[in-house]
Amino acid sequence: MTTINDNSVLKVLSDLVRRQVNVHPNKAAFVFEGDTLTYAQLEQGSNRTANGLLNWGTSPNQRIGYLGKNSHHYYELLLGVSKSGGVLCPINWRLAEAEITYILNDFTPEILFIGPEFMDMASSLKSQVSSLKHIVPMEADKGNTPHYSEWRDSHSDDFPNIIRDTTDDALQMYTSGTTGHPKGAILTNQSLLTPYERFRGHNMPNWNIWSDDDVSLIPMPCFHIGGTAWGLTTIAHGATGIIMRNFDPVEVLENIDKYRVSKLFLVPAAMKIVANLPRAKEVDFSQLKFMLYGASPMPLPLLKQAIDVFSCGFAQFYGMTETSGTISALPPEDHDLEGNERMRSVGKALLGVEIVIMDDAGNRLPAGEIGEIVTRSSMNMKGYWNLAKATEETLTDEGWLRTGDVGYLDADGYLFLKDRKKDMIISGGENVYPAEVENAIFDHPKVADVAVIGVPDKKWGETVKACVVIKSGESLTDDEIIEWTRSKIAKFKCPKSVDFLETLPRNPSGKVLRRLLRAPYQTTN
């Protein structure tokens, strides 16, 4: 078994695929909707993409946009942009057009690659984003503009001799902002490649042992660090990735069965949907080694059901975009069908990662005491794009990153979360910040006050609930509030339910006491 197929040090993203080309060029790197992309083709295609970008005048660190669903060409584009010296910025396609426009105007791309599902938005985006010069359809379109493959293949497949370093920017991913605006987290080559170097010369945890005949399934969206990193992990280990355009539970089962998938990453809400399908009882899961999950904890009843259905090992991940993904893991041996104290945790820090608990003054707290979770590793982001103050508030001069999450470490180093980042709601693996939803609802002329909370949901983990105070003399219904928000923000952020209150509970300084609003809905899974 192998993890990396030679002993050279990874410096830039393109090193991942170049290693594999030297070992098995004709092996399938990705399979997407019946189309196979070998490692040699991935190398050649990303070279052509890089040369095409350079012919358009791409300069070092220039931001390039991607608005599209998953495909094998996304990873080819990611590597090609890196080889050109540029920085790819994938955009959450589930956002509303106004939110997408905001992000584009934030990183001001000259080039945007766009998936077929969003082509009807192209002309509108170009009119609202003055920096845009080129919009490239990822697939054939009704118009005369050459689509990605045609454009790519019109350029040389020579390796572009653009010098990049480990500390150079490689990827910019947007996270939801507590003030209502997304922030661009800048991830360097080092940030992204550290996971594939950290265990060199050390014993690999069992959930991270790969062989190059492994087959991974990639159903999570590439605009999330989980989706992009899972594809890069597949390349790093010389495995084959089965890419799904988007999550579809029936298709997940069909792919596991058809391609003999051995490794899979899902969020618990998605896992539950898959496990509940009648078809799950008919699928042969004997090849499946590990089910890896993150974004939210695994309730014990769901774990029992998942183990019964999938009959494999389970490992929980904890991390965030700002840490380039996983910084702690709860391994399979700590998962117990009878339940145990450690299963309430998110595991222990990975090799090369420091996790401590600090108070508001920045002092480290001893085991068992609750404070902010702070982490340091070479995976930490470089900072937020064009947000010096937010960067300064998040990163210290000593290299620590303040996660904003509250928790504690036990005496054995297991990390326990107590509260989510600034009241963030996690619904079906998607991060929803109350401020984004509140800002949309406040615009309604009949709303006097509003607070948004997450409430437990059997299917999605949490759903969004709006607590609304109506202006005196006015009247509103649940449907009116929900419909209003749908015109302003992404559907997954919109409230699924509304409570109408006389007033919102606040502390003496005026801060809404969300814990009091959440209290009536808290249940034990």
Secondary structure by P-SEA (a helix, b strand, c coil): cccccccccccccaaaaaaaaaccccccccccccccccaaaaaaaaaaaaaaaaaacccccbbbbbbccccaaaaaaaaaaaaacbbbbbccccccaaaaaaaaaaccccbbbbccccccaaaaaaaacccccbbbbccccccccccaaaaaacccccccccccccccccbbbbccccccbbbbbbbccccccccccccccccccccccccccbbbbcccccccaaaaaaaaaaaaacbbbbccccccaaaaaaaaaaacccbbbbcaaaaaaaaacccccccccccccbbbbccccccaaaaaaaaaaccbbbbbbbbccccccccccccccccccccccccccccccccccccccccccccccccccccccccccccccccccccaaaaaacccccccccccccccccccbbbbbccccccccccccbbbbaaaaaaaaaaccccccbbbbbbbbccccbbbbbbccccccccccaaaaaaaaaacccccccccbbbbbcbbbbccccccccccccccccccc
